[in-house]
Amino acid sequence: MLSPQVAPARTISPPMHTLIPLASDARGLRVGIATSRYHHEVTGRLHQGARNAFLEAGGLDDDLVLVDVPGAFELIAVAHALAARSDLDAVVCLGCVITGETTHDRYICEAVANGLADISARTGKPVAFGVLTCQNLEQALARAGEGGGKAQRGNKGEEAMHAALIAAHAVQRVQRLPLGRPA
């Protein structure tokens, strides 16, 4: 009787892994910030939060490209132009859409979210979604850092900048990963 053949044991090397820090570091990065002027009382606070987060993370004011746009929908075209620049590492888009009497807000939010995601996928650059989608102005202001206690929800502009910085470093690390695995 023939004994079954056993395949030789294979050594499986662990997958390559690169650690991405969860603390943002803006040193050496250049970032574009596109800010909708619609609901300026909200978006101005988001803009200031993003800018402060960049500077507090070690970035230089000269490494920011700041662009104002009329409304949230226009963020798509401006984000595309910013992401196409070879001298920028990431883009942060800031806006505010508040539910009104019609379903207009849903169409705007969906278009902006899909448009920005598409730009990021096509360019390989992080495009942070700092667009508030709220039921009323009070909610929007709370997410822009105004208010106190339970009402305040931080500053989503600051959060968007941190996400963009962390993602920009992740993209840089991925681009530097060696091909293959060591034998």
C-alpha positions as CSV (number, residue, x, y, z in Angstrom):
1,M,0.0,0.0,0.0
2,L,1.3,3.4,-0.9
3,S,1.5,6.0,1.8
4,P,0.0,9.4,1.0
5,Q,2.4,12.0,0.0
6,V,2.7,14.9,2.4
7,A,3.6,18.3,1.0
8,P,6.6,19.8,2.6
9,A,5.8,22.5,5.2
10,R,5.9,26.0,3.8
11,T,7.1,28.9,5.8
12,I,4.5,31.7,5.6
13,S,6.0,35.1,6.2
14,P,3.8,37.5,8.0
15,P,2.1,40.2,5.9
16,M,3.9,43.5,5.6
17,H,2.6,46.0,8.1
18,T,3.2,49.7,8.5
19,L,2.1,51.5,11.6
20,I,0.1,54.7,11.0
21,P,0.3,57.0,14.0
22,L,-3.1,58.3,15.2
23,A,-1.6,61.6,16.2
24,S,-1.5,64.2,13.5
25,D,1.7,65.8,12.4
26,A,1.6,68.6,9.9
27,R,5.4,69.1,9.6
28,G,6.4,69.0,6.0
29,L,2.9,68.7,4.7
30,R,1.0,71.1,2.4
31,V,-2.7,71.1,2.6
32,G,-5.5,72.9,0.7
33,I,-8.6,74.0,2.6
34,A,-11.8,74.7,0.7
35,T,-14.4,76.4,2.7
36,S,-18.0,77.0,1.7
37,R,-19.2,80.6,2.6
38,Y,-22.9,79.5,2.8
39,H,-23.8,79.5,6.5
40,H,-20.6,81.5,7.2
41,E,-21.3,81.7,10.9
42,V,-20.7,77.9,11.0
43,T,-18.1,77.4,8.2
44,G,-16.0,80.3,9.5
45,R,-15.6,78.4,12.8
46,L,-14.9,75.1,11.0
47,H,-12.2,76.9,8.9
48,Q,-10.6,78.4,12.0
49,G,-10.7,75.0,13.7
50,A,-9.0,73.3,10.7
51,R,-6.4,76.0,10.4
52,N,-5.6,76.0,14.2
53,A,-5.3,72.2,14.1
54,F,-2.8,72.4,11.2
55,L,-0.7,75.0,13.0
56,E,-0.9,73.2,16.4
57,A,0.3,70.0,14.6
58,G,3.5,71.7,13.6
59,G,2.4,73.0,10.2
60,L,3.4,76.4,8.8
61,D,0.8,79.0,7.7
62,D,2.6,79.3,4.4
63,D,1.9,75.5,3.7
64,L,-1.8,76.1,3.6
65,V,-3.7,77.0,0.4
66,L,-7.0,78.6,1.4
67,V,-9.9,78.8,-1.0
68,D,-13.4,80.2,-0.4
69,V,-16.3,78.7,-2.4
70,P,-20.0,79.9,-2.6
71,G,-21.6,76.7,-1.3
72,A,-21.2,73.1,-0.4
73,F,-21.8,71.9,-4.0
74,E,-19.0,74.0,-5.3
75,L,-16.5,72.2,-3.0
76,I,-16.4,69.4,-5.5
77,A,-14.8,71.5,-8.3
78,V,-12.4,73.3,-6.0
79,A,-11.4,70.1,-4.2
80,H,-10.6,68.6,-7.6
81,A,-8.4,71.5,-8.6
82,L,-6.6,71.4,-5.2
83,A,-6.1,67.6,-5.4
84,A,-4.7,68.0,-8.9
85,R,-1.9,70.2,-7.6
86,S,1.4,68.2,-7.2
87,D,2.5,70.4,-4.4
88,L,-0.4,69.5,-2.0
89,D,-0.5,66.4,0.1
90,A,-4.2,66.6,1.2
91,V,-7.4,68.6,0.9
92,V,-9.9,69.5,3.6
93,C,-13.4,70.5,2.5
94,L,-15.5,72.4,5.0
95,G,-19.2,73.2,4.6
96,C,-22.6,73.2,6.2
97,V,-25.9,71.9,4.8
98,I,-29.0,72.4,6.9
99,T,-32.3,70.6,6.3
100,G,-34.9,72.9,4.9
101,E,-38.5,72.6,3.9
102,T,-37.7,70.4,0.8
103,T,-35.4,67.4,0.2
104,H,-32.8,69.7,-1.5
105,D,-30.3,69.1,1.3
106,R,-30.2,65.3,0.6
107,Y,-29.3,65.8,-3.0
108,I,-26.6,68.3,-2.1
109,C,-25.1,66.1,0.6
110,E,-25.1,63.0,-1.5
111,A,-23.5,64.8,-4.5
112,V,-20.8,66.4,-2.3
113,A,-20.0,63.2,-0.5
114,N,-19.8,61.1,-3.7
115,G,-17.9,63.9,-5.5
116,L,-15.2,64.2,-2.8
117,A,-14.8,60.5,-2.4
118,D,-14.4,60.2,-6.2
119,I,-11.7,62.8,-6.2
120,S,-9.8,61.1,-3.4
121,A,-10.0,57.7,-5.2
122,R,-8.9,59.1,-8.6
123,T,-6.0,61.2,-7.3
124,G,-4.9,59.1,-4.4
125,K,-4.9,62.1,-2.2
126,P,-6.8,62.4,1.0
127,V,-9.9,64.6,0.7
128,A,-11.3,65.1,4.2
129,F,-15.1,65.5,4.4
130,G,-15.7,68.3,6.9
131,V,-19.2,69.1,5.7
132,L,-21.8,69.3,8.4
133,T,-25.2,67.8,7.6
134,C,-27.5,69.0,10.3
135,Q,-31.2,69.5,11.0
136,N,-30.9,73.0,12.3
137,L,-28.5,75.9,12.9
138,E,-28.2,75.1,16.6
139,Q,-26.8,71.6,15.8
140,A,-24.4,73.0,13.2
141,L,-23.0,75.6,15.6
142,A,-22.6,72.9,18.3
143,R,-20.5,70.9,15.8
144,A,-18.5,74.0,14.9
145,G,-17.3,74.4,18.5
146,E,-19.9,76.9,19.8
147,G,-21.9,76.3,22.9
148,G,-21.0,74.6,26.1
149,G,-21.8,71.5,28.0
150,K,-23.8,68.7,26.2
151,A,-24.6,70.9,23.2
152,Q,-21.0,71.3,22.1
153,R,-19.8,68.6,19.8
154,G,-16.2,69.7,19.3
155,N,-15.1,71.3,16.0
156,K,-15.5,69.1,13.0
157,G,-13.2,71.3,11.0
158,E,-10.4,70.4,13.4
159,E,-11.4,66.7,13.2
160,A,-11.3,66.9,9.4
161,M,-7.8,68.4,9.4
162,H,-6.5,65.7,11.8
163,A,-8.0,63.0,9.5
164,A,-6.4,64.6,6.4
165,L,-3.0,64.8,8.1
166,I,-3.0,61.2,9.3
167,A,-4.2,60.0,5.9
168,A,-1.6,62.0,4.1
169,H,1.1,60.3,6.2
170,A,-0.5,56.9,5.5
171,V,-0.4,57.5,1.8
172,Q,3.2,58.6,1.9
173,R,4.1,55.4,3.9
174,V,2.3,53.2,1.4
175,Q,4.1,54.8,-1.5
176,R,7.5,54.0,0.2
177,L,6.7,50.4,1.0
178,P,9.0,48.0,-0.7
179,L,7.7,45.6,-3.3
180,G,7.7,41.9,-2.4
181,R,8.8,40.3,0.8
182,P,12.3,39.5,2.0
183,A,13.2,35.9,1.5
